[in-house]
Amino acid sequence: MADESNKPLNILVVSHGAWILTFLDYLAANTDKFELENYVHEDADIRPIRNTGRSKFHVGKLEGQDMKRSIKFDCVHNTKHLEDM
């Protein structure tokens, strides 16, 4: 999808926390494929992840890069929505 769009894309992933951790580990380990913005791996490596945690990021192409993607994180494992409960 990022290859077909000139704008960053929002992607919704609904999953268990273990899969999200594995996915974030993959992104952080593959800096040749992904440029991560607003992301600190040590802060995202929370165990266990609280249920209904929310991670929001934008995926886009990097100008002048055929295969590398830009991923800008707005939040990782955010549970602010649970504070009012």
Secondary structure, DSSP 8 states (H G I E B T S, - for coil): -TTT-SS-EE------HHHHHHHHHHHHH-TTTEEEES--HHHH--SS--TT-EEEEEEEE-TT-SS-EEEEEEEEEE-GGGTT-
